[in-house]
Amino acid sequence: MSPDAGGGAATPLDAAHLEEDLAALCLPLGRRVGMPGHATARRYLRRRMEAIGLNPLPGRELEWPYRARHPQVGELCDFCNLVGVLPGQGNGRGDARHRAAPAPLLLGAHYDSVIDAPCADDNAAAVALCLAIAEEVRRAPLERDLVIALFDAEEPPFFLTPAMGSVHWWEEKRETERPAAAIILDLIGHDVEKRPGPFRDAAPAVSDLLFAIGAESHPEIRNVVEHSSVALGAPRVVLAPQRCIGDLSDYHAFRVHGVPYLFLSCGRGEHYHSESDTLEWLNLAKVRSVGRWLLHVLRLLGARTLGKTALPCDTSAAEARLLHATFGSFAEQMLAAQGLAGMQRSRDVEMLVYMLRNTYFI
C-alpha cells in the first residue's frame, strides 16, 4: 500500500501466505509453552522468517532461547523469542552512510497459546499479520529498520512475570537495540459484537472496530493514528487511554521503560481463551484491513522524528474526536445516562470507554 491510500495494488497481505501461515499456526492442540505444538510453531516461524529475508540482530540468531523459572512450580523452563530485522532506507547506506542509523521501529506479537486449542485470534492472526507485513516491508523498506519480534510466554501463568517473553527480551537486549517505538498486536482478527444489555438495540454495529492504546506515549503516535484513521479502507480506529485499560499484553515491557508504544486490539471477544477460538471466528478481510492500515502507520512513523517528549502527552481531544466519529450520537446517549453532558473532560472519555466495554464484547 502506498503511504497515502488504503487500497490500490495487491500486496502480500492479499496473497496466500497470510492464510497459509494462519493454517500452520492454528494447530488443533495449540502452541502452549512446553507442549509439542509450541515447538512446531517455533520451527515454522523460524523457517518463515528466514524465507522472508529477516536478518538476525547483530551478534544474535533469529532464535533467542532463554530459561526462566515457572512462576507456579519454581522449575526452570525453556522458552524462545524469535527476533529479526529488515533494513530501512536510512540505515547508513548510500547518501546516509555518514549519519548514525535512526533507531528502529519494532512490530511484535506473542506466538504462544493459553490452552491446547487453535487460539486463532489469540494470537495466531497477529503473528501471521506480522509476517505478512514483513514481506511487504522487505519489498518496500521503511525509512527506519523494522524489527519483527515474535514473543514467547505472554499467556498465563507467565503474564507479567520475568518469564514473559517481552519482559525477558527487554532485560536481555543491549541498550543499542532500544526501539524508537514499539507496536504490539494481540486479538486483531475478530468482528466486534454487541453484548446483551440495555444499550444493545441503540448501539451501532462496529464490527470493524480497532482499539489503539498508547497514543499518550508520544505526540507523533497520537498524530499519526488520528491522521491515519481517515485512510481509505481503514478499520474504525478508536483511541483508548492505557489508564482505562491497564497492561493487557506485551506492550507492558515497553511502557514501563518509557518507549513510545502502540497496542492494537479488537478486544477480547466472546470466544476469548476458549476452544471456540478457531479459524472460523476470524474475519480475514478485517485482518487484511488492519494490516493495510498498520503499514500506513509504520511508513508514517518511519519517516517521523521520534525524539524524547514530556509524558504523558495529552490525547483527550483526539480520543473524543475518534470516539465521536465511530459512535456518533450513541456516545452522547450513553454519557447522558450517567448525567454527563458530553466528552468535555478526560474522565468523560474514561466513562465512555468503560460503558463501551460493557456494551460490546471488548
C-alpha positions as CSV (number, residue, x, y, z in Angstrom):
1,M,0.0,0.0,0.0
2,S,1.2,3.5,-0.7
3,P,1.6,5.8,2.3
4,D,-1.3,7.9,1.1
5,A,-4.0,5.3,0.4
6,G,-5.7,2.3,1.9
7,G,-6.2,0.4,-1.3
8,G,-4.6,0.0,-4.7
9,A,-2.2,-2.6,-5.9
10,A,-2.1,-6.1,-4.3
11,T,0.4,-6.6,-1.5
12,P,1.5,-9.8,0.3
13,L,-1.4,-9.0,2.7
14,D,-3.7,-10.1,-0.2
15,A,-1.7,-13.1,-1.1
16,A,-2.0,-16.7,0.0
17,H,0.8,-16.6,2.7
18,L,-1.4,-15.0,5.3
19,E,-3.9,-17.9,5.1
20,E,-1.1,-20.4,4.9
21,D,0.6,-19.0,8.0
22,L,-2.7,-19.0,9.9
23,A,-3.4,-22.6,9.0
24,A,0.1,-23.7,10.0
25,L,-0.1,-21.9,13.4
26,C,-3.7,-22.9,14.3
27,L,-2.7,-26.3,15.5
28,P,-5.6,-28.4,16.9
29,L,-3.7,-28.9,20.2
30,G,-2.4,-25.3,20.3
31,R,1.0,-23.7,21.0
32,R,1.1,-23.8,24.8
33,V,4.6,-23.5,26.3
34,G,6.2,-26.9,26.8
35,M,3.8,-28.8,24.5
36,P,4.7,-30.3,21.1
37,G,2.7,-27.6,19.2
38,H,4.8,-24.9,20.8
39,A,8.0,-26.4,19.3
40,T,6.2,-27.0,16.0
41,A,5.2,-23.3,15.8
42,R,8.7,-22.1,16.8
43,R,10.3,-24.2,13.9
44,Y,7.7,-23.0,11.4
45,L,8.2,-19.3,12.4
46,R,11.9,-19.5,12.1
47,R,11.6,-21.0,8.6
48,R,9.2,-18.3,7.5
49,M,11.4,-15.5,8.9
50,E,14.4,-17.0,7.0
51,A,12.3,-17.3,3.8
52,I,11.1,-13.7,4.1
53,G,14.7,-12.5,4.5
54,L,14.7,-11.2,8.1
55,N,18.2,-10.8,9.4
56,P,19.3,-11.6,12.9
57,L,20.2,-8.6,15.0
58,P,24.0,-8.1,15.2
59,G,25.7,-10.8,17.1
60,R,22.5,-12.9,17.5
61,E,20.5,-15.6,15.8
62,L,16.8,-15.4,14.8
63,E,16.0,-17.5,17.8
64,W,16.6,-16.1,21.3
65,P,16.3,-19.1,23.6
66,Y,16.2,-18.4,27.3
67,R,15.5,-20.2,30.6
68,A,13.3,-18.8,33.4
69,R,11.6,-20.2,36.4
70,H,8.0,-21.3,36.2
71,P,6.1,-18.8,38.4
72,Q,3.9,-21.5,39.9
73,V,6.2,-24.6,40.4
74,G,9.5,-22.8,40.5
75,E,11.3,-25.1,38.0
76,L,13.4,-23.8,35.2
77,C,11.6,-23.9,31.8
78,D,12.8,-23.4,28.3
79,F,11.4,-20.5,26.2
80,C,12.3,-18.8,22.9
81,N,11.7,-15.4,21.4
82,L,12.2,-15.0,17.6
83,V,13.6,-11.7,16.5
84,G,14.7,-10.4,13.1
85,V,15.2,-7.1,11.4
86,L,14.6,-5.6,7.9
87,P,16.9,-2.8,6.9
88,G,15.4,0.6,6.4
89,Q,16.3,3.1,3.7
90,G,18.0,5.4,6.2
91,N,20.1,2.8,8.0
92,G,23.5,4.1,6.9
93,R,23.5,3.1,3.2
94,G,24.0,5.5,0.3
95,D,23.8,9.2,1.0
96,A,23.1,8.5,4.7
97,R,26.3,6.5,5.2
98,H,27.9,9.2,7.3
99,R,24.9,9.6,9.6
100,A,24.0,7.3,12.5
101,A,21.2,5.0,11.7
102,P,17.9,6.0,13.3
103,A,16.6,3.7,16.0
104,P,14.3,1.0,14.5
105,L,10.6,0.5,14.9
106,L,9.5,-2.8,16.5
107,L,6.5,-4.8,15.5
108,G,5.6,-7.6,17.9
109,A,3.1,-10.3,18.8
110,H,3.2,-13.3,21.0
111,Y,3.0,-16.8,19.5
112,D,2.2,-19.0,22.4
113,S,-1.4,-20.1,23.2
114,V,-3.2,-20.1,26.6
115,I,-4.8,-23.6,26.1
116,D,-4.4,-26.7,24.0
117,A,-6.6,-25.4,21.2
118,P,-6.1,-23.4,17.9
119,C,-6.3,-20.0,19.5
120,A,-6.6,-18.4,16.1
121,D,-7.4,-14.9,17.3
122,D,-5.1,-15.2,20.4
123,N,-2.7,-14.8,18.8
124,A,-2.1,-16.7,15.5
125,A,-3.8,-13.9,13.4
126,A,-1.5,-11.2,14.8
127,V,1.7,-13.4,14.3
128,A,0.6,-14.2,10.7
129,L,0.0,-10.4,10.1
130,C,3.5,-9.6,11.4
131,L,4.9,-12.0,8.8
132,A,2.8,-10.5,6.0
133,I,3.8,-7.0,6.9
134,A,7.4,-8.2,7.0
135,E,7.0,-9.5,3.4
136,E,5.7,-6.1,2.2
137,V,8.4,-4.2,4.1
138,R,11.1,-6.5,2.6
139,R,9.8,-5.4,-0.8
140,A,9.4,-1.7,0.0
141,P,11.6,-0.8,3.1
142,L,10.6,1.8,5.6
143,E,12.8,4.8,6.3
144,R,13.9,3.1,9.5
145,D,14.8,-0.5,10.2
146,L,11.9,-2.7,11.3
147,V,12.4,-5.3,14.0
148,I,9.9,-8.2,13.9
149,A,9.6,-9.7,17.4
150,L,7.6,-12.8,18.0
151,F,7.5,-13.2,21.7
152,D,7.1,-16.3,23.8
153,A,5.2,-16.9,27.1
154,E,2.8,-14.0,27.1
155,E,-0.1,-16.1,28.3
156,P,-0.8,-17.1,32.0
157,P,0.9,-18.2,34.1
158,F,3.8,-16.3,32.7
159,F,2.0,-13.0,32.1
160,L,3.8,-10.0,33.7
161,T,6.4,-12.3,35.2
162,P,10.2,-12.4,34.5
163,A,9.5,-15.4,32.2
164,M,7.2,-13.4,29.9
165,G,9.0,-13.2,26.5
166,S,8.8,-9.5,26.0
167,V,9.9,-8.8,29.6
168,H,12.9,-11.2,29.3
169,W,13.8,-9.7,25.9
170,W,14.0,-6.2,27.4
171,E,16.2,-7.4,30.2
172,E,18.4,-9.4,27.8
173,K,18.9,-6.9,24.9
174,R,21.6,-4.4,24.6
175,E,20.7,-0.7,25.1
176,T,21.7,-0.1,21.5
177,E,18.7,-2.2,20.5
178,R,16.2,0.1,22.2
179,P,13.5,0.8,19.5
180,A,12.2,4.3,18.7
181,A,8.7,2.9,19.1
182,A,7.0,-0.5,19.6
183,I,3.8,-1.6,18.1
184,I,2.2,-4.7,19.6
185,L,-0.6,-6.7,18.1
186,D,-3.0,-9.0,20.1
187,L,-6.5,-10.2,19.2
188,I,-6.8,-8.3,15.9
189,G,-8.8,-10.8,13.8
190,H,-12.4,-10.9,15.0
191,D,-15.5,-8.8,14.5
192,V,-16.6,-6.8,17.5
193,E,-20.1,-7.8,18.5
194,K,-22.8,-6.4,20.9
195,R,-23.4,-7.8,24.3
196,P,-26.9,-8.4,25.6
197,G,-27.9,-5.3,27.7
198,P,-29.9,-2.1,28.0
199,F,-28.0,-0.4,25.1
200,R,-28.0,-3.3,22.7
201,D,-30.7,-2.0,20.3
202,A,-29.4,1.5,20.2
203,A,-25.7,0.6,19.9
204,P,-24.4,0.9,16.3
205,A,-22.8,-2.1,14.6
206,V,-19.0,-1.6,14.8
207,S,-17.7,-5.0,13.7
208,D,-14.6,-3.4,12.1
209,L,-13.6,-1.6,15.4
210,L,-9.9,-1.5,16.3
211,F,-8.6,-0.1,19.6
212,A,-5.4,1.8,19.7
213,I,-3.8,2.1,23.1
214,G,-0.7,4.1,24.0
215,A,-1.0,7.2,21.9
216,E,-0.3,9.2,25.1
217,S,3.3,7.8,25.0
218,H,4.3,10.2,22.2
219,P,2.6,13.1,20.3
220,E,3.8,11.7,16.9
221,I,2.0,8.4,17.6
222,R,-1.1,10.3,18.6
223,N,-1.0,12.4,15.5
224,V,-0.2,9.5,13.1
225,V,-3.0,7.4,14.5
226,E,-5.6,10.1,14.2
227,H,-4.5,11.2,10.8
228,S,-4.4,7.6,9.5
229,S,-7.9,6.8,10.8
230,V,-9.4,8.5,7.7
231,A,-7.4,6.4,5.3
232,L,-9.4,4.6,2.6
233,G,-10.3,1.1,3.7
234,A,-9.1,1.7,7.3
235,P,-10.9,0.0,10.2
236,R,-12.8,2.2,12.6
237,V,-10.0,3.2,15.0
238,V,-10.7,4.4,18.5
239,L,-8.1,5.7,20.9
240,A,-8.4,4.3,24.4
241,P,-6.1,5.6,27.2
242,Q,-4.0,3.0,28.9
243,R,-5.2,4.2,32.3
244,C,-8.6,2.8,31.4
245,I,-7.4,-0.5,30.1
246,G,-4.3,-1.5,32.0
247,D,-1.5,-3.6,30.7
248,L,-3.0,-6.5,28.7
249,S,-0.2,-7.7,26.5
250,D,3.5,-7.3,25.6
251,Y,3.4,-3.5,25.4
252,H,3.9,-3.6,29.2
253,A,7.6,-4.1,28.8
254,F,7.9,-1.0,26.6
255,R,5.6,1.2,28.5
256,V,7.3,0.8,31.8
257,H,10.7,1.6,30.3
258,G,9.5,4.8,28.6
259,V,9.5,3.5,25.0
260,P,6.8,5.1,22.8
261,Y,4.3,2.3,22.0
262,L,1.0,1.5,20.4
263,F,-1.1,-1.5,21.2
264,L,-3.7,-2.6,18.6
265,S,-6.5,-5.0,19.5
266,C,-10.2,-5.7,18.8
267,G,-10.7,-6.6,22.5
268,R,-11.3,-10.0,24.0
269,G,-14.5,-11.1,22.2
270,E,-16.9,-13.8,23.2
271,H,-14.5,-16.7,22.2
272,Y,-11.5,-15.3,24.2
273,H,-9.4,-18.1,25.8
274,S,-11.8,-20.8,24.7
275,E,-11.7,-23.8,22.4
276,S,-14.0,-22.0,20.0
277,D,-11.3,-19.5,19.1
278,T,-10.8,-21.2,15.7
279,L,-10.2,-20.0,12.2
280,E,-14.0,-19.9,11.7
281,W,-14.2,-17.0,14.1
282,L,-11.7,-14.9,12.2
283,N,-12.6,-12.2,9.7
284,L,-9.7,-12.4,7.2
285,A,-10.9,-9.3,5.4
286,K,-10.7,-7.4,8.7
287,V,-7.2,-8.8,9.3
288,R,-6.0,-7.5,5.9
289,S,-7.7,-4.2,6.6
290,V,-5.9,-3.8,9.9
291,G,-2.7,-4.8,8.1
292,R,-3.0,-2.2,5.3
293,W,-3.8,0.5,7.9
294,L,-0.8,-0.6,10.0
295,L,1.5,-0.5,7.0
296,H,0.4,3.1,6.5
297,V,1.1,3.9,10.2
298,L,4.5,2.2,10.0
299,R,5.5,4.2,6.9
300,L,4.5,7.5,8.5
301,L,6.2,6.7,11.8
302,G,9.3,5.6,10.0
303,A,9.6,9.0,8.5
304,R,9.0,11.0,11.7
305,T,11.4,12.2,14.3
306,L,10.5,10.3,17.5
307,G,12.6,12.3,20.0
308,K,12.1,12.5,23.7
309,T,9.0,14.3,24.9
310,A,7.2,15.1,28.1
311,L,5.0,12.2,29.1
312,P,2.2,11.5,29.0
313,C,1.1,13.8,26.1
314,D,-2.5,15.0,26.0
315,T,-4.7,12.7,23.9
316,S,-8.1,13.6,25.3
317,A,-9.2,15.8,22.3
318,A,-8.1,13.1,19.8
319,E,-9.8,10.4,21.8
320,A,-13.0,12.4,21.9
321,R,-12.9,13.0,18.1
322,L,-12.4,9.4,17.2
323,L,-15.0,8.1,19.6
324,H,-17.5,10.6,18.2
325,A,-16.6,9.6,14.6
326,T,-17.2,6.0,15.4
327,F,-20.2,6.1,17.8
328,G,-21.8,9.5,16.9
329,S,-25.0,10.3,18.9
330,F,-24.8,7.0,20.7
331,A,-21.8,8.2,22.6
332,E,-23.8,11.2,23.9
333,Q,-26.7,8.9,24.7
334,M,-24.5,6.7,26.9
335,L,-22.9,9.7,28.7
336,A,-26.3,11.3,29.2
337,A,-27.4,8.1,31.0
338,Q,-24.7,8.9,33.5
339,G,-25.7,12.6,33.8
340,L,-22.8,13.8,31.7
341,A,-23.2,16.4,29.0
342,G,-20.5,15.1,26.6
343,M,-16.9,14.4,26.2
344,Q,-15.6,17.6,27.8
345,R,-13.0,16.1,30.1
346,S,-10.7,13.1,30.2
347,R,-12.9,11.5,32.8
348,D,-15.8,11.6,30.4
349,V,-13.8,9.7,27.9
350,E,-12.9,7.2,30.6
351,M,-16.5,6.7,31.5
352,L,-17.5,6.2,27.9
353,V,-14.7,3.6,27.3
354,Y,-15.9,1.7,30.4
355,M,-19.5,1.7,29.2
356,L,-18.5,0.6,25.7
357,R,-16.6,-2.4,27.2
358,N,-19.9,-3.4,28.8
359,T,-21.9,-2.9,25.6
360,Y,-19.7,-4.7,23.2
361,F,-17.5,-7.8,23.6
362,I,-14.3,-5.9,24.0
